[in-house]
Amino acid sequence: MRALLSLFRAFLRAQARPLADRGIRFSAIGRRDRLPVALCRAMARVETLTAAGRALHLRVAIDYSARHAIVDAARGLGASAGVTREALGRRLAEAAGDPALPDVDLLIRTGGEQRLSDFLLWESAYAELVFTERAWPDFRAADLAAAIREFGRRQRRFGGLPAAATS
C-alpha cells in the first residue's frame, strides 16, 4: 500500500504544472485523515494550483467509501454520533420495506444499460455488476446461468486490494 501512495505522490509532483497548464482542475475525495501527511499536503498543493482549471475536472477517489460519506453526511445533518454503518444500513432496509434486506452480491443490469439508476445504492456498495444487452422480458435461464458463471470467476475483495498487490 505504501508503494501505491508513494507512486500517487510522485504523480502529483510530476503532473501538477502540466495539469494546471492544460486547464485541468484536480481534486481528491476520500478519507484524508487516514493518509500520510506528506500526501495530503501534495494533494492540497495540486488542488490549489489547479483550482481555476475549466477544461476538465479530474477527481481521484482515494480511501473513499460512499457508505462512510453517507454516515458522515447524516451526522452533519444533526444525527447523533450513534449513527453507524450498521445502524444506517438497518434503517435503510426498514425504509425499503424489508428489515432483513441483505447486501447485494450480484447485480444484473439488463437492456444494455450500465448504471444503477438509483437502485439499492447502499446495498450494492460491494456488488459484482454484470451488464447484458438482453432486455428483461427476453432474459432467460441461460442468461442467468452465464451471469452466475461470470460472478463465480471474480475475486471478491469488498474494497480491498487483490492478493497479489498486498505482497
Beta strands, then each sheet from edge to edge (+ up, - down):
strand 1: 24-29
strand 2: 56-61
strand 3: 106-109
strand 4: 128-131
sheet 1: 1+ 2+
sheet 2: 3+ 4+
end
